[in-house]
Amino acid sequence: MGQDAPRRIVVVGGGTAGWMAAAALVSVLPSQRVQVTLVESEAIGIIGVGEATLPHLRHFNETLGINEADFIKATSATLKLGIEFVNWARKGDSYVHPFGDFGTEIAGLPFHQAWTRMRAAGKAREIGAYSLPVRMCAANRFDRPAEDPADFASRFGYAYQFDATRYAPFLRQHAEARGATRIEGIVDTVHCDPETGDIERLDLKDGQEIEGDFFFDCTGFRGVLIGQALNVGYEDWSHWLPCNRAIALPCEKSGPTPPYTRATAHQAGWQWRIPLQHRTGNGHVYASDFIDDETARQTLLDNLEGAPLADPRPLRFTTGRRKQFWAHNCVSIGLAGGFLEPLESTSIHLTQIAITQFIELFPVDNDYTLERESYNAHMTREFERVRDFLILHYHATERTDSEFWNYVRTMPVPDSLTEKMALFRQTGRVGRYQQGLFLEPSWLAVYLGQRIVPQSWDGRLDTIPEESLGQSLTTIESQIDQAMSRMPDHDTWLANLADVEAETRHG
Ligand SMILES: Cc1cc2nc3c(=O)[nH]c(=O)nc-3n(C[C@H](O)[C@H](O)[C@H](O)COP(=O)(O)OP(=O)(O)OC[C@H]3O[C@@H](n4cnc5c(N)ncnc54)[C@H](O)[C@@H]3O)c2cc1C
């Protein structure tokens, strides 16, 4: 692999992960640096679930030069302001984990400190009343955040809910137009250098041979390169996150399109509801140790909001991660690298981080041991932090109505999470990570939503009269009212986007 020749990167797999990787590589790195070939097999197909995303995907699309309206149209996307969790801490509970802040700082301290004091005095509403995106969800409103950071309406983010079978073909067009080459075929044999162990060549079933310098394993749960050829093991986290199966089933839409995903807890798992423009995606994620497949299927059917549009589709998975994400000259991305169950829509995001991180560390030399170590350490941290955040949803429950809830409520959890929960409960402080996906407002939303309420607040607030804190809370509520009064409902926003686009293109 000479330093001057472009690196030949072979991406195996044409699902969301494979085409995200190929599209990013050819969009961000010049053709003098990389030559990208993607191998995929229509006979194997893609997993075709994964419809809810996080706000960071907007940045990914922008970096690739993708027009938002084109993307929304191509994938029948809707907008997502957060996730509503129903029945998690107790049956009958509901809260939203929004993409945005709660309130604004009061006396230079995070909003929830003053809120905790006012709540203890019986003078605050529930925390969601002070969040613009939570209120937008409740009112079915949507608009893009204001660009002026001084404007209260700038204080939230948004993501997409899209048809998972349409994003990869959309990215394929983008990638091929920028020089990526696609090869149809099934990888049959992986040849490794007997001395270094690096992958040298792939033989396809139809006799084609593909050589490369780097290989991206995007073959989904199969892990054809990283697992089957390089024997990199898998760290199983099922003891903390016992859900291991899902049944997916789209249904007809009913009523206005909500700008959020819903996750409703059931007896041994939970059900997603993801509204798209043309249908609603549903799925029941459950733990097979605690419920049988037929009961799980029936639970899903009993809780649909519209007529089914297909047969229920069963899926199996093991929550965990590859012991090394990057081994030899092979980087595993997407489901091949690991899977954390879809409760917080993190999988596509972890794929995005993996791609971005590889590009950041793109080897300039033939010895890239340091880059590989740095990459593996970074991805391990990202996975572990998402893992802890997911465990919190299950562990911080008061439910005692099934074996499943009794298990997750009483199971030992990672020390990193135990410490964070104790810190919040005692002091209202959210332990800070230097890096990581979910920041303070996310942890706050889930702690409070799961009924972990701080026992005290920051003592510096005690010098401020209650009336003054009360006034701050009222001001925030009226700022939210004002911001929302300018916003259309979600369906109107989507319809306007289509009209504006048509005018721009034809007029
Ligand atoms: C129940 C469930 C719900 C989910 N919900 C969400 C969600 O809401 N949000 C989210 O972000 N993520 C979600 N995910 C994850 C999401 O589906 C995946 O991250 C995403 O689809 C990427 O998949 P992939 O490209 O890694 O694998 P796949 O889609 O499985 O693609 C694998 C590719 O590899 C190819 N391939 C395999 N073997 C070979 C071979 N031998 N030769 C050649 N090609 C081969 C296949 O043809 C295919 O093109 C969910 C996952 C599950 C299981």
The ligand as an SDF file (V2000), in Angstrom:
LIG
                    3D

 53 58  0  0  0  0  0  0  0  0999 V2000
  -35.6180   -4.5700   15.6810 C   0  0  0  0  0  0  0  0  0  0  0  0
  -34.6700   -3.4980   15.2200 C   0  0  0  0  0  0  0  0  0  0  0  0
  -35.0880   -2.1690   15.2410 C   0  0  0  0  0  0  0  0  0  0  0  0
  -34.2070   -1.1570   14.8490 C   0  0  0  0  0  0  0  0  0  0  0  0
  -34.6000    0.1480   14.9450 N   0  0  0  0  0  0  0  0  0  0  0  0
  -33.6940    1.1270   14.7090 C   0  0  0  0  0  0  0  0  0  0  0  0
  -34.0400    2.4960   14.8500 C   0  0  0  0  0  0  0  0  0  0  0  0
  -35.1880    2.8620   15.1250 O   0  0  0  0  0  0  0  0  0  0  0  0
  -33.0710    3.4160   14.6420 N   0  0  0  0  0  0  0  0  0  0  0  0
  -31.8010    3.0760   14.3100 C   0  0  0  0  0  0  0  0  0  0  0  0
  -30.9410    3.9520   14.1920 O   0  0  0  0  0  0  0  0  0  0  0  0
  -31.4710    1.7980   14.0970 N   0  0  0  0  0  0  0  0  0  0  0  0
  -32.3700    0.8280   14.2980 C   0  0  0  0  0  0  0  0  0  0  0  0
  -32.0190   -0.4770   14.0930 N   0  0  0  0  0  0  0  0  0  0  0  0
  -30.7030   -0.7900   13.5290 C   0  0  0  0  0  0  0  0  0  0  0  0
  -30.7220   -0.5750   12.0240 C   0  0  0  0  0  0  0  0  0  0  0  0
  -31.6610   -1.4510   11.4310 O   0  0  0  0  0  0  0  0  0  0  0  0
  -29.3360   -0.8460   11.4470 C   0  0  0  0  0  0  0  0  0  0  0  0
  -28.3940   -0.0910   12.1370 O   0  0  0  0  0  0  0  0  0  0  0  0
  -29.2610   -0.4330   10.0110 C   0  0  0  0  0  0  0  0  0  0  0  0
  -30.3000   -0.9650    9.2680 O   0  0  0  0  0  0  0  0  0  0  0  0
  -27.9380   -0.8570    9.4120 C   0  0  0  0  0  0  0  0  0  0  0  0
  -27.9090   -2.2120    9.1190 O   0  0  0  0  0  0  0  0  0  0  0  0
  -26.6280   -2.7750    8.3820 P   0  0  0  0  0  0  0  0  0  0  0  0
  -26.4140   -2.0020    7.1340 O   0  0  0  0  0  0  0  0  0  0  0  0
  -25.5190   -2.8680    9.3520 O   0  0  0  0  0  0  0  0  0  0  0  0
  -27.0570   -4.2780    8.0200 O   0  0  0  0  0  0  0  0  0  0  0  0
  -28.0690   -4.8770    6.9240 P   0  0  0  0  0  0  0  0  0  0  0  0
  -29.1880   -3.9700    6.6140 O   0  0  0  0  0  0  0  0  0  0  0  0
  -28.3930   -6.2500    7.4010 O   0  0  0  0  0  0  0  0  0  0  0  0
  -27.1920   -4.9880    5.6110 O   0  0  0  0  0  0  0  0  0  0  0  0
  -26.2600   -6.0240    5.4270 C   0  0  0  0  0  0  0  0  0  0  0  0
  -25.7590   -5.9860    4.0070 C   0  0  0  0  0  0  0  0  0  0  0  0
  -24.7190   -6.9470    3.8680 O   0  0  0  0  0  0  0  0  0  0  0  0
  -24.9240   -7.6940    2.7020 C   0  0  0  0  0  0  0  0  0  0  0  0
  -24.2880   -9.0050    2.8760 N   0  0  0  0  0  0  0  0  0  0  0  0
  -24.3890   -9.8590    3.9310 C   0  0  0  0  0  0  0  0  0  0  0  0
  -23.6230  -10.9530    3.7180 N   0  0  0  0  0  0  0  0  0  0  0  0
  -23.0200  -10.7730    2.5200 C   0  0  0  0  0  0  0  0  0  0  0  0
  -22.1170  -11.5510    1.7400 C   0  0  0  0  0  0  0  0  0  0  0  0
  -21.6620  -12.7370    2.1530 N   0  0  0  0  0  0  0  0  0  0  0  0
  -21.7200  -11.0540    0.5570 N   0  0  0  0  0  0  0  0  0  0  0  0
  -22.1620   -9.8490    0.1060 C   0  0  0  0  0  0  0  0  0  0  0  0
  -23.0070   -9.0710    0.7930 N   0  0  0  0  0  0  0  0  0  0  0  0
  -23.4350   -9.5460    1.9800 C   0  0  0  0  0  0  0  0  0  0  0  0
  -26.4340   -7.7500    2.5520 C   0  0  0  0  0  0  0  0  0  0  0  0
  -26.7970   -8.0310    1.2320 O   0  0  0  0  0  0  0  0  0  0  0  0
  -26.7960   -6.3270    2.9420 C   0  0  0  0  0  0  0  0  0  0  0  0
  -26.6310   -5.4740    1.8290 O   0  0  0  0  0  0  0  0  0  0  0  0
  -32.9010   -1.4960   14.4150 C   0  0  0  0  0  0  0  0  0  0  0  0
  -32.5170   -2.8330   14.3470 C   0  0  0  0  0  0  0  0  0  0  0  0
  -33.3810   -3.8410   14.7500 C   0  0  0  0  0  0  0  0  0  0  0  0
  -32.9320   -5.2640   14.6930 C   0  0  0  0  0  0  0  0  0  0  0  0
  1  2  1  0
  2  3  1  0
  2 52  2  0
  3  4  2  0
  4  5  1  0
  4 50  1  0
  5  6  2  0
  6  7  1  0
  6 13  1  0
  7  8  2  0
  7  9  1  0
  9 10  1  0
 10 11  2  0
 10 12  1  0
 12 13  2  0
 13 14  1  0
 14 15  1  0
 14 50  1  0
 15 16  1  0
 16 17  1  0
 16 18  1  0
 18 19  1  0
 18 20  1  0
 20 21  1  0
 20 22  1  0
 22 23  1  0
 23 24  1  0
 24 25  2  0
 24 26  1  0
 24 27  1  0
 27 28  1  0
 28 29  2  0
 28 30  1  0
 28 31  1  0
 31 32  1  0
 32 33  1  0
 33 34  1  0
 33 48  1  0
 34 35  1  0
 35 36  1  0
 35 46  1  0
 36 37  1  0
 36 45  1  0
 37 38  2  0
 38 39  1  0
 39 40  1  0
 39 45  2  0
 40 41  1  0
 40 42  2  0
 42 43  1  0
 43 44  2  0
 44 45  1  0
 46 47  1  0
 46 48  1  0
 48 49  1  0
 50 51  2  0
 51 52  1  0
 52 53  1  0
M  END
$$$$
